Amino acid sequence: MEAEAPGPQIGADEWVARSGERRQAGALGRARLWAERLPRPVLVAGAAAVVALVALVPVMTTDDYVLRVGVVSLIFALLALGLNVSVGFAGLLDLGYVAFYGFGAYGYAMLSSSKFGVHWALWESLPVILATSVLVGFLLALPSRRLVGDYLAIVTLFFGQIFYTIAVQGYRVPLIKIHGSHDITGGPNGIADVDDFHFFGVHLTTNKAYYWFSLAAVVLVFAALHFLNHSRTGRAWRAHRDDPLATQLMGMPVNWLKLLAIAVGASVGALAGTINAASLHGSFPDDYNTPVLITIYAMVILGGAGSLLGVVVGALTVNVLLEVLRTPDHARWILYIAILLALVAKVRPWRRLAAVLVATVAFGIALHAIVAAAWPRGVHGLVSISGTDFSKGGWLGWGLRHWLVLPGRTYEQGQYTWFNVALVALIGLVLALTMLRGWARWVVLVPTLWLAALVWETRLVEEGTGPTRFLLLGAILVVLMAARPQGLLGTQRVEIL
């Protein structure tokens, strides 16, 4: 007698019953499940080993630039942890979070600098800044405690913009006068000459010292949030994130949970701002504007909202990636590797992937040969190393110059007519891809990939220190969200419709 095929059972929730199957989906899901089965002492020892390895970075290098990138990466890790409390744990769309980052920076700059002649030590200024940031977080959340979704986002975004406006225009506050001056924030120039961290006779004066201090702060905040996440409050936050109405019907204090989540996140953001102001010896308004908020959100989304380890990995990945993309040669490698990984992840079966790759290479070689025969100068161009430096580019450059159509000295002379034409054509092909289905989509994909490489090599690679790196980062995030919406280490959860 044949066994019946398993199916939905009466009295059993199918989503809950298949939760284990969803958690094991993909290599990352299986790795997560395997890690959760390890004994706690093994996990603690592994975490300690990773922290020790990260702490050895200043010992392994004396490059001040590398250490500065490390400090900034750890500061962003703190910011991602703080934002994860309201967004990942409680499910609140807080768009004013960057204001707390700036609040901590300006608070420390006012209490420990020559601005007002106050030079408090860290152990004096930091408690005041953290306590005040928690209070400000409560005051922000209080009028918006009944708001959800887009309405909460609008209110908090307005708060963030208010802070930025005050920071920029705070050099002429008529109602406040300190030491005979109406200048409170320094205006667009910010507050300079901020003191180093000093406490109990210890002075932090180097990037190496701030690196270790920032790492210690990340470890302490990570541990505190880990225990908080596994407490009754953490479970209530997650319940509110999944279904606010059910949480309220179960008798949980929904409004208090919102207030607490924003306040806790505000304190972590203020701590990060304090470290940033001290390490930079100044506080400047453009370090705390909306683009910075978008970057922090990208870190949380990439790592996986709700996952402490995920948002830390996302912060380190995004910040290091943005620095690497400043160099055109590095950015070139990242672009083509990202395209290849996207194709491997999305194109199935494997023979179709192989056909797309072979067809793309053949398309470029054939087009290069046709142009070389009809217009020899059209294939004599070099690859860009920087905005003013062009060369043959090694073996990768050789391959690109024989695959793409790069007119001789066109881009060395700053003539971007061909780039503009190629960009418009690329946009048209991308739009066509969204409307085509079946074999027509795969046929159009081939010239789209080739044209994307042409647009990159003829102009975008030169803007590595500017908008191109954010454009490429955005493309990577779009591809990741399409392949894994929950982020690198996030978990899928039910959406209430």
C-alpha positions in Angstrom: 0.0 0.0 0.0 1.4 3.3 -1.0 2.1 5.9 1.7 0.1 9.1 1.5 2.0 12.2 0.4 2.5 14.6 3.3 0.2 17.7 3.2 -1.4 20.3 5.3 -2.8 18.9 8.6 -5.9 20.1 10.5 -4.9 22.1 13.6 -1.3 22.6 12.4 0.0 25.9 11.0 1.9 25.2 7.8 4.2 28.2 8.1 5.3 27.1 11.6 5.6 23.5 10.6 7.9 24.3 7.7 10.1 26.8 9.7 12.9 24.4 9.9 12.9 23.8 6.2 13.1 27.6 5.5 15.9 28.1 8.0 18.0 25.4 6.2 17.5 27.0 2.8 20.8 27.6 1.1 24.4 27.3 2.3 24.1 30.2 4.8 20.9 28.7 6.3 22.6 25.3 6.8 25.7 26.9 8.3 23.5 28.9 10.7 21.7 25.8 11.8 25.0 23.9 12.3 26.4 26.8 14.4 23.3 26.9 16.6 23.8 23.2 17.5 27.3 23.8 18.8 27.7 23.9 22.6 27.7 27.4 24.1 31.4 27.2 25.4 32.5 26.4 21.8 30.6 29.4 20.5 32.0 31.7 23.1 35.6 30.4 22.4 35.1 31.0 18.7 33.8 34.5 19.2 36.7 35.3 21.5 39.1 34.0 18.9 37.6 36.2 16.2 37.7 39.2 18.4 41.4 38.5 19.2 42.2 38.1 15.6 40.5 41.5 14.8 42.4 43.1 17.7 45.7 42.1 16.1 45.2 44.2 13.0 47.1 47.2 14.5 49.9 44.9 15.3 50.1 43.5 11.8 50.2 46.9 10.1 51.5 50.4 10.7 49.7 52.0 7.8 47.7 54.8 9.3 45.2 54.8 6.5 44.3 51.1 7.1 43.9 51.8 10.8 41.7 54.8 10.1 39.5 52.7 7.8 39.3 50.2 10.7 38.2 52.8 13.2 35.5 54.1 10.8 34.4 50.5 10.1 34.0 49.8 13.8 32.1 53.1 14.3 29.7 52.0 11.6 29.4 48.6 13.2 28.2 50.4 16.4 25.8 52.5 14.4 24.4 49.3 12.7 24.0 47.6 16.1 22.1 50.6 17.4 19.8 50.9 14.4 19.2 47.2 14.5 17.4 47.6 17.9 14.6 49.7 16.5 14.5 48.3 12.9 15.6 44.7 13.3 14.3 43.9 16.8 11.2 46.1 17.2 10.3 46.5 13.5 10.2 50.3 13.6 11.1 52.4 10.5 13.3 55.0 12.3 14.7 57.5 9.8 15.9 60.0 12.3 18.6 57.7 13.8 21.5 59.6 12.3 20.5 62.6 14.5 21.6 60.6 17.6 24.9 59.9 15.9 25.4 63.7 15.4 24.0 64.4 18.9 26.7 62.3 20.5 29.4 64.0 18.4 28.3 67.5 19.0 27.7 66.8 22.7 31.2 65.6 23.1 32.5 68.5 21.1 30.8 71.0 23.3 31.8 69.3 26.6 35.4 68.5 25.7 36.9 71.1 23.4 38.0 74.8 23.3 34.6 75.8 21.9 33.3 76.9 25.3 36.4 76.3 27.3 35.2 73.1 28.7 37.5 70.1 28.8 35.8 67.3 30.6 37.4 63.9 30.7 35.6 61.0 29.0 34.3 59.5 32.2 32.6 62.9 32.9 31.2 63.7 29.4 30.2 60.2 28.2 27.6 59.5 30.9 26.0 62.9 30.4 25.9 62.4 26.6 24.4 58.9 26.9 21.8 59.9 29.4 20.8 62.9 27.4 20.5 60.9 24.2 18.2 58.4 25.9 16.1 61.3 27.0 16.0 62.8 23.5 15.1 59.4 22.2 12.2 59.2 24.6 11.1 62.7 23.6 11.2 61.8 19.9 9.3 58.6 20.3 6.7 60.0 22.7 4.6 62.0 20.2 5.0 59.2 17.6 4.3 56.2 19.8 0.9 55.6 18.1 2.4 55.8 14.6 3.5 52.9 12.5 5.0 52.3 9.1 5.3 55.2 6.8 3.8 57.7 9.3 6.6 56.9 11.8 9.2 57.1 9.1 8.0 60.6 8.1 8.1 61.9 11.7 11.5 60.5 12.4 12.9 61.7 9.1 11.7 65.2 9.9 13.5 65.0 13.3 16.8 64.0 11.5 16.4 66.9 9.1 15.8 69.3 12.0 19.0 68.2 13.7 21.0 68.7 10.5 19.5 72.2 9.9 20.3 73.2 13.5 23.8 72.0 13.1 24.3 74.0 9.9 22.5 77.1 11.1 23.6 77.0 14.7 26.2 79.7 14.4 23.6 82.4 14.9 21.1 81.4 17.6 19.6 84.7 18.9 18.0 83.2 22.0 21.1 81.5 23.3 24.3 83.2 24.3 27.3 81.3 25.7 30.6 83.1 26.6 29.3 86.2 24.7 28.6 84.3 21.5 25.5 83.2 19.7 27.5 80.5 17.9 26.5 77.1 19.3 27.4 74.5 16.7 30.0 76.3 14.5 27.7 76.3 11.5 28.9 74.6 8.3 32.5 74.6 9.6 31.5 72.5 12.7 33.4 72.4 15.9 37.2 71.8 15.6 40.0 71.3 18.2 38.1 68.6 20.0 40.0 66.9 22.8 41.2 63.3 22.6 39.7 60.8 24.9 41.4 61.0 28.3 40.3 59.2 31.4 42.2 58.4 34.6 45.5 59.5 33.2 45.1 57.6 29.9 45.2 59.6 26.6 44.1 58.2 23.3 46.1 60.0 20.6 46.6 57.5 17.7 44.3 55.6 15.3 45.7 52.4 16.8 44.4 53.5 20.3 41.0 54.5 18.9 40.8 51.2 16.9 41.1 49.2 20.2 38.7 51.5 22.0 36.1 51.2 19.2 36.6 47.4 19.1 36.0 47.2 22.9 32.9 49.3 22.5 31.5 47.1 19.7 32.1 43.9 21.8 30.4 45.4 24.9 27.4 46.7 23.0 27.1 43.4 21.1 27.1 41.4 24.3 24.6 43.8 26.0 22.2 43.7 23.0 22.6 39.9 22.8 21.4 39.4 26.4 18.7 42.1 25.9 17.5 40.3 22.8 17.1 37.1 24.7 15.3 38.7 27.6 11.6 39.2 28.0 11.9 42.7 26.4 13.7 41.3 23.4 11.0 38.6 22.9 8.4 41.4 23.2 10.2 43.5 20.6 10.3 40.5 18.1 6.6 39.9 18.7 5.9 43.5 18.0 8.0 43.3 14.8 6.1 40.3 13.5 2.6 41.4 14.5 1.9 44.7 16.4 -1.8 44.1 16.7 -1.4 40.6 18.1 1.2 41.9 20.5 -1.2 44.5 21.8 -4.0 42.0 22.2 -1.8 39.8 24.3 -1.5 42.7 26.8 2.1 43.8 26.0 2.9 47.5 26.5 3.3 48.3 22.8 3.9 52.0 23.3 6.5 51.4 26.0 8.3 48.9 23.7 8.6 51.6 21.0 9.9 54.2 23.4 12.5 51.8 24.8 13.7 50.5 21.4 14.3 54.0 20.0 15.9 55.2 23.3 18.3 52.2 23.4 19.3 52.7 19.8 19.8 56.4 20.4 22.3 55.7 23.2 24.3 53.4 20.9 24.3 56.0 18.1 25.4 58.7 20.5 28.3 56.5 21.7 29.4 56.1 18.1 29.2 59.8 17.5 31.4 60.5 20.6 34.1 58.2 19.3 33.9 59.7 15.8 34.2 63.3 17.1 37.2 62.4 19.3 39.0 60.4 16.7 38.5 63.2 14.1 39.2 66.0 16.6 36.1 67.7 15.4 32.4 67.5 14.7 31.1 68.5 11.2 27.5 68.6 10.1 28.0 66.7 6.8 29.1 63.6 8.7 25.5 63.3 10.1 23.2 63.9 7.1 20.8 61.8 5.2 23.4 60.0 2.9 25.0 58.7 6.1 21.7 57.4 7.2 21.2 55.6 3.9 24.6 54.0 4.2 23.8 52.7 7.7 20.5 51.2 6.5 22.4 49.6 3.6 24.7 47.9 6.2 21.7 46.6 8.2 19.9 45.4 5.2 23.0 43.7 3.7 23.8 41.9 6.9 20.2 41.0 7.8 17.9 43.1 10.0 17.5 41.4 13.4 20.8 39.6 13.3 23.5 41.1 15.6 26.3 39.3 13.8 24.8 40.0 10.5 24.6 43.8 10.9 28.3 43.9 12.1 29.3 41.9 9.1 27.3 44.2 6.9 28.8 47.3 8.3 32.4 46.1 7.9 31.7 44.8 4.4 30.0 48.0 3.2 32.6 50.4 4.6 35.6 48.4 3.5 34.0 47.9 0.1 33.5 51.7 -0.3 37.1 52.2 0.4 38.3 49.6 -2.0 36.1 51.1 -4.7 38.1 54.3 -4.5 40.8 52.6 -6.6 39.6 52.0 -10.2 41.6 48.8 -10.7 40.0 47.3 -7.5 36.6 48.6 -8.5 37.0 46.9 -11.9 37.6 43.5 -10.4 34.7 43.9 -8.0 32.3 44.8 -10.8 33.1 41.8 -12.9 33.1 39.4 -10.0 29.8 40.8 -8.8 28.3 40.3 -12.3 29.6 36.8 -12.5 28.2 35.9 -9.0 24.9 37.4 -9.9 24.7 35.3 -13.1 25.7 32.1 -11.2 23.0 32.8 -8.6 20.2 33.6 -10.9 20.7 31.8 -14.3 19.6 28.2 -14.3 20.1 25.5 -15.6 23.9 25.5 -15.7 23.9 24.9 -19.5 22.0 28.2 -19.9 24.6 30.0 -17.7 27.4 28.6 -19.9 25.5 29.6 -23.0 25.1 33.2 -21.8 28.7 33.5 -20.8 30.0 32.1 -24.1 27.6 34.2 -26.1 28.6 37.4 -24.2 32.3 36.7 -24.9 31.7 35.8 -28.5 29.5 38.9 -29.0 32.2 41.2 -27.8 35.0 39.6 -29.8 32.9 39.6 -33.0 31.9 43.2 -32.6 35.5 44.2 -31.9 36.6 42.5 -35.1 34.0 44.2 -37.2 34.8 47.7 -35.8 38.6 47.0 -36.2 38.1 46.1 -39.9 35.8 49.1 -40.6 37.4 51.7 -38.3 40.9 50.8 -36.9 41.0 53.8 -34.6 37.8 52.6 -32.9 39.7 49.8 -31.1 43.0 51.5 -30.2 41.8 52.9 -26.8 43.4 52.1 -23.4 41.7 51.2 -20.1 41.3 53.9 -17.4 43.5 53.6 -14.3 42.3 57.0 -13.0 40.7 60.1 -14.4 44.0 61.1 -16.1 45.9 57.9 -16.3 45.3 55.3 -19.0 47.3 52.1 -19.8 47.1 48.7 -21.2 46.0 47.4 -17.8 47.8 44.1 -17.6 46.2 40.8 -18.8 42.7 41.9 -17.7 43.1 45.2 -19.6 44.3 43.2 -22.6 41.2 41.1 -22.5 38.9 44.1 -22.1 40.6 46.0 -25.0 40.0 43.0 -27.3 36.5 42.5 -26.1 35.1 46.0 -25.9 35.2 48.8 -28.5 37.4 51.6 -27.0 38.1 54.4 -29.5 41.7 55.6 -29.4 42.3 58.7 -27.2 38.6 59.4 -27.0 38.4 59.2 -23.2 41.9 60.5 -22.6 40.8 63.8 -24.2 37.6 63.9 -22.1 35.2 63.4 -25.0 32.3 61.4 -23.7 29.8 61.4 -26.6 30.2 57.7 -27.1 29.7 57.1 -23.3 26.4 59.1 -23.4 25.1 57.1 -26.4 26.1 53.8 -24.7 24.5 54.8 -21.4 21.1 55.6 -23.1 21.3 52.3 -25.0 22.1 50.4 -21.7 19.1 52.0 -20.0 16.9 50.9 -22.9 18.1 47.3 -22.8 17.6 47.1 -19.1 14.0 48.3 -19.5 13.5 45.8 -22.2 14.8 43.0 -19.9 12.1 43.8 -17.4 9.4 43.3 -20.1 10.7 40.3 -22.1 10.1 36.7 -21.2 11.5 33.3 -22.4 14.3 33.0 -24.9 14.1 36.7 -25.9 15.2 37.8 -22.4 18.4 35.6 -22.6 19.1 36.9 -26.1 18.9 40.6 -24.9 20.9 39.8 -21.8 24.0 39.2 -23.9 24.4 42.7 -25.4 23.2 44.2 -22.1 26.2 42.7 -20.2 28.6 43.8 -22.9 27.1 47.3 -22.9 27.3 47.5 -19.1 31.0 46.7 -19.2 31.5 49.4 -22.0 29.7 52.1 -19.9 31.8 51.1 -16.9 35.1 51.2 -18.7 34.5 54.4 -20.6 33.5 56.7 -17.8 32.2 55.2 -14.5 35.5 53.7 -13.5 37.0 57.1 -13.4 34.6 58.3 -10.7 35.6 55.7 -8.2 36.1 58.4 -5.4 32.7 59.9 -6.2 29.2 58.6 -7.2 30.4 55.4 -9.0 31.3 53.5 -5.8 27.8 54.2 -4.4 26.2 53.3 -7.7 28.1 50.0 -7.7 27.3 49.4 -4.0 23.6 50.0 -4.8 23.7 47.5 -7.7 25.3 44.9 -5.4 22.6 45.4 -2.8 19.8 45.1 -5.4 21.3 41.9 -6.7 21.6 40.5 -3.1 18.0 41.5 -2.2 16.8 39.8 -5.3 18.7 36.6 -4.4 18.3 36.8 -0.6 15.8 39.3 0.6 16.6 38.7 4.3 20.2 39.7 3.9 23.4 37.7 4.5 22.6 36.4 8.0 19.0 37.3 8.4 16.2 34.8 8.7 12.9 34.8 6.8 9.8 35.7 8.7 6.1 35.8 7.9 4.7 39.0 6.5 1.2 39.9 7.8 -0.9 41.1 4.9 
